[in-house]
């Protein structure tokens, strides 16, 4: 949907038929165009209007919309924000023996690729992003509303938590903090939590309101209409049973909110883009940057020319067929 720089000009749209009605009432009206017109007056006591009436009305309507300044910049077809919850606990520093990279490197690379993919989208479909790091407690880095292009540079400056006593993982507190960050997002917009973690929730929990479990936090997100997308970082050399437990936990959290779970590394961010409703739409990429004001002005001129020809060729004699029979 386009926005308008001068939206109040659209209030003139109900007056679009007025110049056409004036042309029907007067034999030689001086409205819109100057020149030689037919002198025949067409009566208004019929419900059927000639072609020129509709063409003149369309001409004026297109001109009014063009003057209103249509633009695709202020209004987004996919409004909202993606709040990234990035696990920065001590387990994320472990190095995978197969890839030779740490879990942290795999996670930050995936988030950076998603941010670059969102940055490449037209402005009409671009979601804003926020970043929150968490271990035993969450820490805000970027608030929702940040341009996606700023995220990769910020990620490079972050690191895994090494503070003694704060290297454990508290998924429940992270989800609640993410919901708090998205609270300022306008109602009706798309709100997504992107949880990037290895799934090792090893912080002691009581289940109290001020210390929710991950499932309690996910249920609250579902109630608020916030979807949870999960990027699961491979656990590598950890115990197999603990790894399976982490996988099941992350899958359960995503399913409770109607979200999805992905296993890293991904070859491309396209699956995440589709999950966000950002799958490629060639028609939107082509339509959004068009110069709508110039196109509508050109359409107005084209319709005016069509109305003028309709008046000159068909309407001076009403139905052209009887006029030809008279001449014969």
LINFENRA-V345017 format. One record per backbone hydrogen bond with DSSP energy under -0.5 kcal/mol. CO is the residue of the C=O (numbers start at 1). NH is the residue of the N-H. If there is no record, write none. Layout:
BEGIN
<<CO/NH> <CO/NH>>
END
This chain:
BEGIN
<<3/71> <4/7> <6/9> <7/10> <8/11> <9/12> <10/13> <12/15> <13/16> <15/18> <15/19> <16/20> <17/21> <18/22> <19/23> <20/24> <21/25> <22/26> <24/42> <26/29> <29/31> <31/33> <35/37> <41/43> <50/53> <50/54> <51/55> <52/56> <53/57> <54/58> <55/59> <56/60> <57/61> <58/62> <59/63> <60/64> <61/65> <62/66> <63/67> <64/68> <66/69> <68/6> <69/5> <71/3> <76/79> <79/190> <80/128> <81/83> <81/192> <82/84> <82/130> <83/194> <84/86> <84/132> <85/87> <85/196> <86/134> <88/161> <89/92> <90/93> <91/94> <92/104> <94/103> <96/100> <101/96> <102/106> <103/107> <104/108> <105/109> <106/110> <107/111> <108/112> <109/113> <110/114> <111/115> <112/116> <113/117> <114/118> <115/119> <116/120> <118/121> <122/125> <123/126> <124/77> <124/78> <128/82> <129/146> <130/84> <131/141> <131/142> <132/86> <133/139> <134/88> <135/170> <137/135> <139/133> <142/131> <143/146> <146/129> <147/150> <148/151> <148/152> <150/154> <151/155> <152/156> <153/157> <154/157> <155/158> <163/166> <166/136> <167/90> <167/91> <169/171> <169/202> <169/203> <170/174> <171/175> <172/176> <173/177> <174/178> <175/179> <176/180> <177/181> <178/182> <179/183> <180/183> <181/184> <182/185> <186/189> <190/81> <191/227> <192/83> <192/194> <193/195> <193/229> <194/85> <194/196> <195/197> <195/231> <196/87> <197/233> <199/201> <200/202> <208/211> <211/207> <213/217> <214/218> <215/219> <216/220> <217/221> <218/222> <219/223> <220/224> <221/226> <222/225> <225/227> <227/193> <227/229> <229/195> <230/232> <230/262> <231/197> <231/233> <232/264> <235/238> <239/243> <240/244> <241/245> <242/246> <243/247> <244/248> <245/249> <246/250> <247/251> <248/252> <249/253> <250/254> <251/255> <252/256> <253/257> <254/257> <254/259> <255/258> <260/230> <262/232> <262/264> <268/271> <269/273> <270/274> <271/275> <272/276> <273/278> <274/277> <281/284> <281/285> <282/286> <283/287> <284/288> <285/289> <287/290> <290/292> <291/295> <292/296> <293/297> <294/298> <295/299> <296/300> <297/301> <298/302> <299/303> <300/304> <301/305> <302/306> <303/307> <304/308> <305/309> <306/310> <307/311> <308/312> <309/313> <310/314> <310/315> <311/316> <314/317> <315/318> <317/319> <318/320> <319/323> <320/324> <321/325> <322/326> <323/327> <324/328>>
END
